[in-house]
Amino acid sequence: MPETTFKIIFPRHARRRMKLYRISEEHIRTLLMEGHRENYSQGRFTYTKDMPGFKYPLIIIVQEKGDTCTIITAYPLKRREMKHEGVI
């Protein structure tokens, strides 16, 4: 996300995924600022990045509207998904 000042919203589903995979809000901010961005669908984007402490790259799916960023979900890529995405 190119802007430096934006609001991040964490719905219940995203918070549950973050807790399950031990992904912090700081990880999410790093992904938004430094992650590889790709179009997902209908105004949604994915951000992917290798993060220290995780075996696989982290991915988040984000809905962006103006200066508000809603985290839809967050999880580490599994090896099978990495092959499908062309990461490995």
HELIX and SHEET records of a PDB file:
HELIX    1   1 ARG A   12  TYR A   21  1                                  10    
HELIX    2   2 GLU A   25  GLU A   34  1                                  10    
HELIX    3   3 ARG A   79  GLU A   85  1                                   7    
SHEET    1   A 5 LYS A   7  ILE A   9  0                                        
SHEET    2   A 5 THR A  68  PRO A  76  1                                        
SHEET    3   A 5 LEU A  58  LYS A  65 -1                                        
SHEET    4   A 5 ARG A  44  LYS A  49 -1                                        
SHEET    5   A 5 HIS A  36  SER A  41 -1                                        
END                                                                             
